[in-house]
Amino acid sequence: MPRSHKKHLAAALTACLGALAYTVSKVDLARDGELGMPGFPAPAEAYATVANVETAQLANAALGLLMALVALLLLRLPGTPLGSVFGCDHQMSRVRSLSQIIEARR
């Protein structure tokens, strides 16, 4: 594997692991009913603006999972069509053909 691909892989996995760590921390805070980040609690007045702390922290955890998914999508090599990552190259060619049809009609 070329060095540039190793750097790309390391960066994508680091981003994914960071997002997963964020997700775990938010689930833990939701379980405890706390706002903020681990080691950095939110001020008391912040609790007055949040109707349901658990729901808010679980929503943040869901965003963390989304960030992890996006980071995993970065694992594809640069220049690789996104469709090949999901094994749907035929769908990508269909979309290209449809866009060509639309362009031709303009």
C-alpha positions in Angstrom: 0.0 0.0 0.0 1.5 3.4 -1.0 2.4 5.8 1.8 -0.3 8.3 0.7 -3.0 5.6 1.1 -1.7 4.7 4.5 -2.0 8.4 5.6 -5.5 8.6 4.1 -6.5 5.4 6.0 -5.0 6.7 9.3 -6.8 10.0 9.0 -10.1 8.5 8.2 -9.9 5.9 11.1 -8.7 8.7 13.5 -11.7 10.8 12.6 -14.1 7.8 13.0 -12.6 6.8 16.4 -12.9 10.4 17.6 -16.5 10.6 16.5 -17.2 7.3 18.3 -15.5 8.5 21.5 -17.7 11.6 21.3 -20.8 9.4 20.9 -19.9 7.2 23.9 -19.3 10.3 26.1 -22.7 11.7 25.1 -24.5 8.5 25.9 -22.8 8.3 29.3 -23.8 11.9 30.0 -27.3 11.2 28.9 -27.4 8.2 31.3 -26.3 10.5 34.1 -28.6 13.3 33.1 -25.8 15.8 32.7 -25.0 18.5 30.2 -21.5 19.5 28.9 -18.6 17.3 28.1 -16.8 14.8 30.4 -14.6 16.9 32.7 -16.3 20.1 31.6 -19.8 20.3 33.1 -22.2 22.8 31.8 -23.1 25.8 34.0 -26.2 25.4 36.1 -28.1 28.0 34.1 -27.7 25.8 31.0 -30.1 23.3 32.5 -32.9 25.9 32.5 -32.7 26.2 28.7 -32.9 22.4 28.0 -36.3 20.8 28.4 -35.0 17.2 28.5 -31.3 16.6 29.2 -31.3 12.9 28.3 -33.0 13.5 24.9 -30.6 16.4 24.1 -27.6 14.3 24.9 -28.9 11.3 23.0 -29.5 13.6 20.0 -25.9 14.7 20.3 -24.8 11.0 20.4 -26.8 10.4 17.2 -24.9 13.2 15.5 -21.7 11.5 16.7 -22.7 8.3 15.0 -23.4 10.3 11.8 -20.0 11.8 12.0 -18.5 8.4 12.4 -20.3 7.2 9.3 -19.1 10.1 7.3 -15.6 9.4 8.5 -15.9 5.8 7.3 -17.0 7.1 3.9 -13.6 8.8 3.8 -12.0 5.3 3.7 -12.7 5.1 0.0 -9.6 6.1 -2.0 -9.6 9.5 -3.6 -11.1 9.3 -7.1 -13.1 6.2 -6.3 -16.8 6.7 -7.1 -18.9 6.6 -3.9 -21.2 4.0 -5.5 -18.4 1.5 -5.6 -18.0 1.8 -1.8 -21.6 0.6 -1.4 -21.4 -1.9 -4.2 -23.9 -0.1 -6.4 -21.8 1.0 -9.4 -24.7 0.1 -11.7 -26.9 2.6 -9.9 -24.3 5.3 -10.3 -24.1 4.7 -14.1 -27.9 4.9 -14.2 -27.8 8.3 -12.4 -25.1 9.5 -14.8 -27.3 8.4 -17.7 -30.4 10.1 -16.3 -28.4 13.4 -15.8 -27.2 13.1 -19.4 -30.9 12.7 -20.5 -31.9 15.8 -18.5 -29.0 17.8 -20.0 -29.9 16.7 -23.5 -33.5 17.9 -23.1 -32.4 21.4 -22.1 
